[in-house]
């Protein structure tokens, strides 16, 4: 089998777009929002630790390492509930810890824009997700597509089982320009949501509100519900993507209207 050249080009362009998104946004907002690169690196580190390591380890145990729990989670309803709560708890606990640490450091920068730390951290967290979940995965499929077009794919997959090789071929056969566009939309929407969650957490931490962590977990879980329902084969992908695009536009508009690159006003004692 082979992947159409137009599909390969579209997938490559979509991957480049997602890869460049956090970098270009950081460069665009670095001046107006006085972004601190340490906040961004913190966001990358928190996602890598809490989502890519801790959450993945918990999921591996719950879904594969414990037969009794895995049996319960085979029920679509329990699978959705577990999936959204696991993601919400792991990521938001990490975000909360990071924001508490950043808040202490930001106390020495009273003239920085109010949401500077939120955007700096959010770009790092969202960028890490875009790369780990999106870019690196799509690069793998681009390489597989090139190998398939050369007729060398099966040779490079010789260490896999026949079922795994067949699964790779089926996924390659499903690739299309539409798939590339959907991928770019999904990752962009996820990026916007992560920025919004970072602003929400930052404002709650800065205000000293104790209920911000459970609220952030709940909001994060609600955002993940459509995707989890799709994974459980409860709703079609087109409905999920349509909902996410609309929601991302709403969040982006709210962020644009409420997060202005203006310095906080310090009152004289």
C-alpha positions as CSV (number, residue, x, y, z in Angstrom):
1,X,0.0,0.0,0.0
2,X,1.0,3.7,-0.4
3,X,-0.1,7.0,1.0
4,X,-1.1,9.7,-1.5
5,X,1.5,12.5,-1.9
6,X,-1.1,15.1,-1.2
7,X,-2.0,13.4,2.1
8,X,1.6,13.3,3.1
9,X,2.1,17.0,2.3
10,X,-1.1,17.9,4.2
11,X,0.0,15.8,7.2
12,X,3.5,17.3,7.2
13,X,2.1,20.9,7.0
14,X,-0.4,20.2,9.8
15,X,2.4,18.8,12.0
16,X,4.6,21.8,11.3
17,X,1.8,24.1,12.2
18,X,1.2,22.4,15.6
19,X,4.9,22.2,16.3
20,X,5.4,26.0,15.6
21,X,2.3,27.1,17.5
22,X,3.8,27.3,21.0
23,X,7.0,28.8,19.7
24,X,5.3,31.5,17.6
25,X,2.8,32.3,20.4
26,X,5.6,32.7,22.9
27,X,7.5,35.0,20.6
28,X,4.4,37.0,19.9
29,X,3.4,37.5,23.6
30,X,6.9,37.6,25.1
31,X,7.0,41.4,24.9
32,X,3.4,42.5,25.6
33,X,3.0,40.1,28.5
34,X,6.6,40.2,29.8
35,X,6.8,36.4,29.7
36,X,9.3,34.7,31.9
37,X,11.0,31.7,30.2
38,X,11.2,30.0,33.6
39,X,7.4,29.9,33.8
40,X,7.3,28.3,30.3
41,X,9.9,25.7,31.2
42,X,8.0,24.9,34.4
43,X,4.9,24.2,32.3
44,X,6.8,21.8,30.1
45,X,8.3,20.0,33.1
46,X,4.9,19.7,34.9
47,X,3.2,18.2,31.8
48,X,6.1,15.8,31.3
49,X,6.0,14.6,34.9
50,X,2.3,14.6,35.8
51,X,0.7,13.8,32.4
52,X,3.4,11.9,30.5
53,X,4.8,9.9,33.4
54,X,2.4,9.8,36.4
55,X,-0.9,9.7,34.6
56,X,0.4,7.2,32.1
57,X,1.7,5.0,34.8
58,X,-1.6,5.1,36.6
59,X,-3.5,4.3,33.4
60,X,-1.2,1.4,32.6
61,X,-1.9,-0.1,36.0
62,X,-5.6,0.6,36.0
63,X,-6.3,-0.6,32.5
64,X,-3.7,-3.4,32.2
65,X,-2.0,-4.2,35.5
66,X,-5.1,-4.9,37.6
67,X,-7.5,-7.4,36.0
68,X,-10.4,-6.6,38.4
69,X,-10.3,-2.8,37.8
70,X,-9.8,-3.4,34.1
71,X,-13.0,-5.4,34.0
72,X,-14.9,-2.6,35.7
73,X,-13.4,0.0,33.3
74,X,-14.5,-2.1,30.3
75,X,-17.9,-0.6,30.9
76,X,-18.0,2.6,28.7
77,X,-19.6,4.8,31.5
78,X,-17.0,3.9,34.1
79,X,-14.2,4.2,31.4
80,X,-15.3,7.8,30.6
81,X,-15.6,8.7,34.3
82,X,-12.2,7.3,35.1
83,X,-10.5,8.8,32.1
84,X,-11.7,12.3,32.6
85,X,-11.0,12.3,36.4
86,X,-7.5,10.8,36.0
87,X,-6.5,13.4,33.5
88,X,-8.1,16.2,35.5
89,X,-6.6,15.2,38.8
90,X,-3.0,14.6,37.5
91,X,-2.7,17.6,35.3
92,X,-4.4,20.1,37.6
93,X,-2.6,19.0,40.8
94,X,0.6,19.5,38.9
95,X,-0.6,22.9,37.6
96,X,-1.7,23.9,41.1
97,X,1.8,23.1,42.6
98,X,3.5,25.0,39.8
99,X,1.3,28.0,40.1
100,X,1.9,28.2,43.9
101,X,5.7,28.1,43.2
102,X,5.5,30.7,40.4
103,X,3.3,33.0,42.6
104,X,6.1,33.2,45.2
105,X,8.6,34.1,42.5
106,X,6.3,36.6,40.9
107,X,5.9,38.5,44.1
108,X,9.1,40.3,43.2
109,X,7.7,41.5,39.8
110,X,4.8,43.8,40.8
111,X,4.9,45.7,37.4
112,X,4.4,42.6,35.3
113,X,1.0,42.1,33.5
114,X,-1.5,40.4,35.7
115,X,-1.7,37.2,33.7
116,X,2.0,37.1,32.6
117,X,2.7,34.0,34.6
118,X,-0.5,32.3,33.4
119,X,0.4,32.7,29.8
120,X,4.0,31.9,30.2
121,X,3.2,28.7,32.1
122,X,0.2,27.9,29.8
123,X,2.3,28.1,26.7
124,X,4.8,25.6,28.2
125,X,2.1,23.2,29.4
126,X,0.1,23.4,26.2
127,X,3.2,23.3,24.0
128,X,4.5,20.1,25.8
129,X,1.1,18.5,25.2
130,X,1.1,19.6,21.5
131,X,4.5,18.0,21.0
132,X,4.2,14.9,23.1
133,X,0.6,14.0,22.1
134,X,0.6,15.5,18.6
135,X,3.9,16.3,16.9
136,X,5.9,13.2,17.9
137,X,3.0,10.9,17.1
138,X,2.4,12.4,13.7
139,X,6.1,12.4,12.9
140,X,6.0,8.6,13.4
141,X,3.1,8.2,11.0
142,X,4.9,10.5,8.4
143,X,7.9,8.2,8.6
144,X,5.7,5.1,8.3
145,X,4.0,6.7,5.3
146,X,7.3,7.4,3.6
147,X,8.5,3.9,4.3
148,X,5.3,2.5,2.9
149,X,5.6,4.5,-0.3
150,X,9.1,3.1,-0.7
151,X,7.9,-0.5,0.0
152,X,10.2,-0.8,3.1
153,X,7.6,-0.6,5.8
154,X,7.1,-4.3,6.6
155,X,10.9,-4.7,6.8
156,X,11.1,-2.0,9.5
157,X,8.2,-3.5,11.4
158,X,9.6,-7.1,11.4
159,X,9.9,-7.1,15.2
160,X,6.1,-6.5,15.6
161,X,3.4,-9.1,15.7
162,X,1.2,-9.6,12.7
163,X,-1.8,-7.9,14.4
164,X,0.3,-4.8,15.1
165,X,1.6,-4.6,11.6
166,X,-1.9,-4.9,10.3
167,X,-3.0,-2.1,12.6
168,X,-0.3,0.1,11.2
169,X,-1.4,-0.6,7.7
170,X,-5.0,0.1,8.6
171,X,-4.1,3.5,10.1
172,X,-2.0,4.5,7.1
173,X,-4.9,3.6,4.8
174,X,-7.2,5.9,6.8
175,X,-4.9,8.9,6.5
176,X,-6.2,11.7,4.3
177,X,-6.0,15.5,3.9
178,X,-9.2,15.7,6.1
179,X,-7.4,13.7,8.8
180,X,-4.5,16.3,8.7
181,X,-7.0,19.2,9.1
182,X,-8.8,17.5,11.9
183,X,-5.5,16.9,13.7
184,X,-4.5,20.6,13.4
185,X,-7.9,21.7,14.7
186,X,-7.9,19.2,17.6
187,X,-4.4,20.3,18.8
188,X,-5.2,24.0,18.4
189,X,-8.4,23.6,20.5
190,X,-6.4,21.6,23.1
191,X,-3.8,24.4,23.2
192,X,-6.5,27.1,23.8
193,X,-8.1,25.0,26.6
194,X,-4.7,24.6,28.3
195,X,-4.1,28.3,28.2
196,X,-7.6,28.9,29.6
197,X,-7.1,26.4,32.4
198,X,-3.7,28.0,33.3
199,X,-5.3,31.5,33.5
200,X,-8.1,30.1,35.7
201,X,-5.7,28.4,38.0
202,X,-3.4,31.4,38.2
203,X,-6.1,33.8,39.1
204,X,-7.5,31.4,41.8
205,X,-4.0,30.9,43.3
206,X,-3.2,34.6,43.2
207,X,-6.5,35.4,44.9
208,X,-5.9,32.7,47.6
209,X,-9.1,30.9,46.8
210,X,-8.9,27.4,48.3
211,X,-11.6,26.0,46.0
212,X,-9.6,26.6,42.8
213,X,-8.1,23.2,42.6
214,X,-11.3,21.2,42.7
215,X,-12.9,23.7,40.3
216,X,-10.0,23.3,37.9
217,X,-10.2,19.5,38.1
218,X,-13.9,19.6,37.4
219,X,-13.5,22.0,34.4
220,X,-10.7,19.9,33.0
221,X,-12.7,16.7,33.4
222,X,-15.7,18.3,31.7
223,X,-13.5,19.3,28.8
224,X,-12.2,15.8,28.4
225,X,-15.7,14.2,28.5
226,X,-16.4,14.3,24.7
227,X,-13.0,12.9,23.8
228,X,-13.4,10.1,26.4
229,X,-16.9,9.3,25.0
230,X,-15.4,9.1,21.5
231,X,-12.8,6.7,22.8
232,X,-15.6,4.6,24.3
233,X,-17.4,4.6,20.9
234,X,-20.3,6.5,22.4
235,X,-20.3,9.5,20.1
236,X,-18.9,10.2,16.5
237,X,-15.7,12.0,16.0
238,X,-17.3,14.8,13.9
239,X,-19.6,15.7,16.9
240,X,-16.6,15.8,19.3
241,X,-14.4,17.9,17.0
242,X,-17.3,20.3,16.2
243,X,-18.0,20.8,19.9
244,X,-14.3,21.4,20.6
245,X,-13.9,24.0,17.8
246,X,-16.9,26.0,19.0
247,X,-15.7,25.8,22.7
248,X,-12.2,26.8,21.8
249,X,-13.4,29.8,19.9
250,X,-15.5,30.9,22.9
251,X,-12.5,30.4,25.3
252,X,-10.2,32.3,22.9
253,X,-12.6,35.2,22.8
254,X,-12.9,35.3,26.6
255,X,-9.1,35.2,27.0
256,X,-8.7,38.0,24.4
257,X,-11.3,40.2,26.2
258,X,-10.2,39.6,29.8
259,X,-6.4,39.2,29.5
260,X,-4.9,42.5,28.6
261,X,-1.1,43.1,28.5
262,X,-1.4,45.8,31.1
263,X,0.7,46.0,34.3
264,X,-0.9,45.5,37.6
265,X,-1.6,48.7,39.5
266,X,0.3,48.8,42.8
267,X,-1.3,50.9,45.5
268,X,0.8,52.9,47.8
269,X,0.6,51.9,51.4
